[in-house]
Amino acid sequence: MVARIARAAQAAGRDPGDVTLVAVSKQQPWEAIQPVLDAGQRVFGENRVQEAMARWEGRADGLTLHLIGPLQTNKAKEAVGFFDVIESVDREKLARVLAEETQRQGRAPRLYIQVNTGEEPQKAGIAPGEADGFIAACRGAYGLKVEGLMCIPPADEPPGPHFALLRKVAERNGLAKLSMGMSGDFETAIRFGATSVRVGSAVFGARG
Ligand SMILES: *Cc1c(COP(=O)(O)O)cnc(C)c1O
C-alpha cells in the first residue's frame, strides 16, 4: 500500500512524503492489525469512539489515531481525551463542545472539518455552501485551530469532482491539508491533492 501511494504521488508530480496513509482499522480483528503494525504502520483511523478505545487503549503509544466517523457531542469528551486527530467536525454544537473539552482537558487534537460534498442527506458533513462560514466560526467564535478538510464522495459518482471541490474550499480558506480517498479511489484523490488517504479494506482485507 505504501508503494502504491508513493507511485500515485510520483505520477502526480508530488513528493510521496506529502501523503500520509491512515490505515482504517475499524471492525478488523487484531490478527489483521498486528502484521500491519509490525510492518511499521503508525497512523490508524477508526470510525467509532468506543470501538477505537477498546481496540487501542494501552496499545496507542507511538501511534497517531484519527477519528474519521461522525462524532456525537456526548462522546466529545472521550474523543478529545483519546484521539490525536478528529476529522469529522461538521456543526456548531460539536465545535462548541470540542472547544470546551480542549480547554478543560488541556489537550487539543488536530481538527479537520468534514464537508458533505455530494450534499447527501444521510451523510455527515457541512454543506459546501456553508463551509466558509463554519470554518470562520470554528476559528473565531470557538477559537479552534483547523488543520484541514475531509470528505467522503457519494458512492455512485466519480469522485474526482468532489475531491476538486474539497480542494477549492480548502484553498480559499487557507487550509493545506486534505483527507480524501479510500480503498477504491485513493490514487485519484492523490492526483487531486490529498495529503492523507484513509484506506481500510485494501490494507487489512474485507471487514468482518
Ligand atoms: C471505513 C472508512 C474508510 C475506509 O474504507 P475502505 O473502503 O475500507 O478503504 C475511509 N473513510 C471513512 C470515513 C470510513 O468510514
The ligand as an ORCA input file, in Angstrom:
! r2SCAN-3c Opt
* xyz 0 1
  C     -14.460      2.838      6.537
  C     -13.974      4.169      6.120
  C     -12.877      4.311      5.258
  C     -12.114      3.129      4.668
  O     -12.886      2.493      3.708
  P     -12.230      1.363      2.741
  O     -13.131      1.362      1.564
  O     -12.228      0.095      3.510
  O     -10.863      1.821      2.402
  C     -12.458      5.587      4.947
  N     -13.079      6.678      5.435
  C     -14.150      6.587      6.254
  C     -14.782      7.823      6.750
  C     -14.628      5.334      6.625
  O     -15.687      5.261      7.448
*
